[in-house]
């Protein structure tokens, strides 16, 4: 249910990057199904998606489903996170 709601919202606008939290929805469910759904849908396949998680195994799972390697909340204010995001932020300007 939450994945479909997110897909409907995604279809209403254009995105240069989508950040998906490891635990994304109000019920605490995993964000990976949203990544899987996006990568299976032709409308969203070219949109880069990043998992936000401190857990390397969650990052690995997301990458295996077609996401680009993301970052953890603990790294939010680190310079390396800005460097990771720069290629996607540059597209938006």
C-alpha positions in Angstrom: 0.0 0.0 0.0 2.7 2.6 1.0 4.8 1.7 -2.0 1.9 2.3 -4.4 1.2 5.7 -2.7 4.9 6.6 -3.2 4.8 5.6 -6.9 1.7 7.8 -7.4 3.5 10.7 -5.8 6.6 10.1 -7.9 4.6 10.1 -11.1 3.3 13.6 -10.4 6.7 15.4 -10.7 10.2 15.1 -12.1 13.1 14.1 -9.9 16.8 14.2 -10.4 17.5 11.9 -7.4 15.3 10.0 -5.0 16.5 9.2 -1.4 14.9 6.2 0.2 15.3 5.6 3.9 16.0 2.1 5.0 12.9 2.2 7.2 10.7 4.5 5.1 7.1 4.2 5.9 5.0 5.0 8.9 4.6 1.3 9.8 8.5 0.9 9.9 8.6 -1.2 6.7 11.7 -1.5 4.6 12.4 1.0 1.8 13.8 -1.6 -0.5 10.5 -2.6 -2.1 10.1 1.0 -3.2 13.6 0.8 -4.9 12.5 -2.5 -6.5 9.2 -1.0 -7.7 10.9 2.1 -9.2 13.5 0.0 -11.0 10.8 -2.3 -12.5 8.8 0.7 -13.8 10.0 2.2 -17.1 8.8 5.7 -15.9 11.4 5.7 -13.1 14.2 3.4 -14.2 16.5 6.3 -15.2 16.0 8.2 -12.0 18.9 7.6 -9.6 17.9 6.2 -6.2 20.0 6.2 -3.1 19.4 4.3 0.1 19.9 6.3 3.3 21.2 3.8 5.8 24.2 3.4 8.1 24.1 -0.3 7.5 26.5 -1.6 4.8 24.3 -4.6 4.1 21.3 -2.4 3.5 23.4 -0.3 1.1 24.6 -3.5 -0.7 21.0 -4.8 -1.0 19.9 -1.5 -2.5 22.8 -1.4 -5.0 21.9 -5.0 -6.0 18.4 -3.8 -6.8 19.6 -1.0 -9.0 20.2 1.9 -6.6 23.4 3.9 -6.5 25.4 3.7 -3.3 24.0 6.0 -0.8 25.0 7.3 2.7 24.0 6.9 6.3 22.4 9.4 8.5 25.6 9.4 10.6 27.4 10.8 7.5 24.8 13.5 6.7 27.1 16.4 7.6 30.3 14.8 6.3 32.1 16.4 3.3 32.1 13.0 1.6 28.3 13.0 1.5 28.2 16.3 -0.4 30.8 14.9 -2.8 28.6 11.8 -3.3 25.5 14.0 -4.0 27.2 16.6 -6.2 26.7 14.8 -9.5 23.0 14.6 -8.9 22.7 18.1 -7.5 24.5 19.6 -10.5 21.8 18.2 -12.8 19.1 20.1 -11.0 20.7 23.5 -11.5 
